[in-house]
Amino acid sequence: MYHRILPQNDPRYSIEEPGMIVEPETFRMHLKVLKNEFTMISLTEWVKRKKNNQPLPLKACTITFDDGWLDNYEFALPILQQEQIPATLFAVSDMVGTSQTFWPNRIQELLKQPESNLMTIPWLEELVGENPVNKELSASVIYSLKHRSDTELIKLIDQAERKLGILSNYSPALVDLNQLREMSDSGLMEIGSHTCQHIRLVEGLGNKTYHHEIYNSKKRLEEILDKPVNLFCYPNGDHCDKAVSEVSKHYDAAVTTQKGINREKNCQLYTLSRFGVHQDISYNERKLLSNLSGFRF
């Protein structure tokens, strides 16, 4: 499971959470190592074989990207093409081709404001305290806010941005429609759904919300790509029984953020596990393989 592929000298690198990034040359190294250790296969092909009781590679591995970041098009796709390895990108249908961004990134923009401004936002001041604002603090603040609902978070952030006079028309952070089509038409990058608005599919959202986020995202992406979209990814890995039930009506399989290996026996196609990797835990071959084996040095 990857999110962003960014070089250190890219301005976006310095403002992103460390756990979100892998550098391009590290990503290239990952693919070379994985090709030697595993049978690389598309998620669609693996799911198809599983559903049809066809033979599966003994050591199958697939690459996935969450969110649909622009840098996946800029840096990841060329490397995938050079190494000829398939991957799946899970796109947020209603954010593709817009200047919208995710609430953690909006929090990071708020934290760049002068301390005197932060003190005027009580809920943010409480989380920051007297600590210096850096990447580690930003990650801590974002983690602390995850207990709040998406609706509550967006409302709080909207209010804070208005109070501080921050315009929310950010530069596009995600791929646009043509880039998404180009990735899909490459023959290596298949597109899956990551909901309409990256809403975490937790308990208590209501049947209409589950259906809208799960089904309408599929419908929208299929209209953009003019091809079926049969794979789904739960935002933040969050899912509940109602969400899984709704996903199973419209998709062939779905992935979570739960760490683990999907073994041929007892494999749950609608709650597949993945290994999340980022630069700090995978910058050399030993660290990568130890992480995949469940251990870290």
ZAMARGU-4260 file (C-alpha; in steps of 0.2 Angstrom, whole numbers, plus 5000, padded with zeros to 4 digits):
<rodrens>
0) 5000/5000/5000 | 5007/5016/4994 | 5001/5034/4995 | 5013/5047/4988 | 5029/5045/4978
5) 5039/5061/4980 | 5058/5066/4978 | 5065/5076/4993 | 5068/5091/4983 | 5049/5093/4979
10) 5041/5106/4989 | 5026/5094/4992 | 5038/5083/5002 | 5042/5095/5016 | 5023/5098/5020
15) 5017/5080/5019 | 5016/5067/5034 | 5032/5056/5034 | 5021/5040/5034 | 5013/5045/5017
20) 5029/5046/5006 | 5041/5035/4997 | 5054/5043/4986 | 5055/5038/4968 | 5072/5029/4968
25) 5066/5019/4984 | 5050/5015/4975 | 5061/5008/4960 | 5071/4998/4972 | 5055/4991/4980
30) 5049/4985/4963 | 5066/4977/4958 | 5066/4968/4975 | 5048/4962/4974 | 5051/4956/4956
35) 5064/4945/4963 | 5055/4939/4978 | 5037/4937/4972 | 5026/4934/4957 | 5019/4952/4953
40) 5001/4951/4947 | 4987/4964/4946 | 4974/4964/4959 | 4960/4961/4946 | 4969/4945/4940
45) 4972/4938/4957 | 4954/4941/4962 | 4948/4933/4946 | 4958/4918/4949 | 4952/4917/4967
50) 4934/4918/4963 | 4935/4905/4949 | 4945/4893/4960 | 4960/4894/4947 | 4978/4892/4953
55) 4986/4906/4962 | 5004/4910/4962 | 5012/4904/4978 | 5020/4921/4982 | 5008/4933/4973
60) 5011/4952/4976 | 5001/4967/4970 | 5005/4986/4971 | 4991/4998/4977 | 4990/5017/4978
65) 4977/5026/4989 | 4969/5043/4985 | 4975/5047/4967 | 4988/5059/4970 | 4996/5069/4956
70) 5013/5063/4960 | 5007/5045/4956 | 5005/5051/4938 | 5021/5061/4938 | 5033/5049/4947
75) 5025/5032/4950 | 5018/5028/4933 | 5034/5030/4923 | 5043/5018/4935 | 5029/5005/4934
80) 5031/5007/4915 | 5050/5005/4915 | 5048/4989/4927 | 5033/4983/4918 | 5023/4980/4934
85) 5004/4982/4936 | 4996/4992/4950 | 4979/4998/4956 | 4975/5016/4960 | 4960/5019/4971
90) 4953/5036/4966 | 4941/5048/4976 | 4928/5050/4962 | 4922/5067/4966 | 4939/5075/4970
95) 4947/5070/4953 | 4950/5085/4943 | 4946/5097/4956 | 4957/5108/4968 | 4949/5099/4983
100) 4961/5091/4996 | 4959/5080/5011 | 4956/5086/5028 | 4974/5081/5035 | 4982/5092/5022
105) 4970/5107/5026 | 4976/5104/5044 | 4994/5106/5039 | 4990/5122/5030 | 4982/5129/5046
110) 4997/5124/5056 | 5008/5134/5045 | 4999/5150/5051 | 5008/5161/5064 | 5006/5155/5082
115) 4996/5171/5086 | 4983/5165/5073 | 4983/5147/5080 | 4978/5154/5097 | 4962/5160/5090
120) 4956/5143/5086 | 4953/5134/5103 | 4952/5116/5097 | 4968/5118/5087 | 4977/5128/5101
125) 4973/5114/5113 | 4981/5101/5102 | 4997/5111/5098 | 5000/5119/5115 | 5017/5127/5117
130) 5025/5114/5106 | 5035/5119/5090 | 5026/5115/5074 | 5035/5102/5064 | 5031/5087/5054
135) 5030/5076/5069 | 5018/5088/5078 | 5007/5089/5063 | 5006/5070/5062 | 5001/5070/5080
140) 4988/5083/5078 | 4980/5074/5063 | 4980/5057/5073 | 4972/5065/5088 | 4958/5072/5077
145) 4953/5056/5069 | 4941/5052/5083 | 4930/5066/5076 | 4918/5062/5062 | 4922/5068/5044
150) 4907/5080/5045 | 4912/5088/5061 | 4930/5089/5055 | 4926/5098/5039 | 4914/5110/5048
155) 4928/5115/5060 | 4941/5117/5047 | 4929/5127/5036 | 4926/5139/5051 | 4945/5140/5055
160) 4949/5144/5037 | 4936/5158/5036 | 4941/5165/5053 | 4960/5166/5047 | 4955/5172/5030
165) 4963/5156/5022 | 4956/5153/5004 | 4952/5134/5001 | 4956/5135/4982 | 4972/5125/4984
170) 4983/5120/4969 | 4977/5103/4962 | 4985/5089/4972 | 4976/5075/4964 | 4976/5069/4946
175) 4964/5077/4933 | 4952/5067/4922 | 4964/5066/4907 | 4978/5060/4918 | 4967/5047/4926
180) 4962/5041/4909 | 4980/5040/4903 | 4984/5030/4919 | 4970/5018/4915 | 4974/5016/4897
185) 4992/5013/4901 | 4988/4994/4903 | 4997/4994/4919 | 4987/5005/4931 | 4969/4999/4934
190) 4958/5011/4943 | 4947/5007/4959 | 4935/5017/4969 | 4940/5026/4986 | 4922/5033/4988
195) 4915/5049/4982 | 4922/5061/4995 | 4934/5050/5006 | 4921/5048/5019 | 4927/5035/5032
200) 4914/5021/5032 | 4911/5019/5051 | 4895/5014/5060 | 4881/5025/5060 | 4882/5035/5044
205) 4865/5029/5037 | 4861/5018/5023 | 4860/5032/5010 | 4877/5038/5014 | 4885/5021/5012
210) 4876/5018/4996 | 4881/5035/4989 | 4899/5034/4994 | 4901/5016/4988 | 4890/5015/4973
215) 4890/5032/4966 | 4909/5033/4966 | 4909/5017/4955 | 4896/5025/4943 | 4906/5041/4942
220) 4923/5033/4938 | 4915/5021/4925 | 4908/5036/4916 | 4925/5045/4917 | 4935/5029/4911
225) 4922/5021/4900 | 4926/5004/4908 | 4921/4994/4923 | 4927/4998/4940 | 4927/4982/4951
230) 4939/4986/4965 | 4936/4996/4981 | 4946/5003/4995 | 4940/5009/5012 | 4946/5027/5017
235) 4957/5026/5031 | 4954/5007/5031 | 4938/5010/5041 | 4924/4998/5038 | 4908/4991/5046
240) 4896/4977/5042 | 4884/4988/5033 | 4899/4996/5022 | 4906/4979/5018 | 4888/4972/5014
245) 4885/4987/5002 | 4903/4985/4994 | 4899/4967/4991 | 4884/4971/4980 | 4894/4982/4968
250) 4912/4976/4968 | 4923/4960/4966 | 4934/4964/4981 | 4939/4977/4993 | 4955/4982/5002
255) 4958/4988/5020 | 4973/4995/5029 | 4974/4980/5040 | 4992/4973/5040 | 4994/4955/5034
260) 4995/4942/5021 | 4980/4936/5011 | 4981/4917/5011 | 4972/4906/4999 | 4962/4898/5013
265) 4951/4909/5023 | 4954/4924/5013 | 4940/4937/5014 | 4939/4946/4997 | 4930/4961/5004
270) 4942/4965/5018 | 4959/4961/5010 | 4974/4965/5020 | 4989/4975/5014 | 5007/4980/5020
275) 5008/4999/5021 | 5026/5005/5017 | 5034/5022/5018 | 5051/5029/5016 | 5057/5028/5034
280) 5054/5009/5036 | 5058/5004/5018 | 5073/5014/5012 | 5084/4999/5009 | 5081/4981/5004
285) 5083/4974/5021 | 5071/4986/5029 | 5058/4983/5015 | 5059/4964/5017 | 5059/4964/5036
290) 5043/4975/5036 | 5035/4963/5024 | 5039/4948/5035 | 5031/4957/5050 | 5047/4963/5058
295) 5056/4979/5058 | 5075/4983/5062
</rodrens>
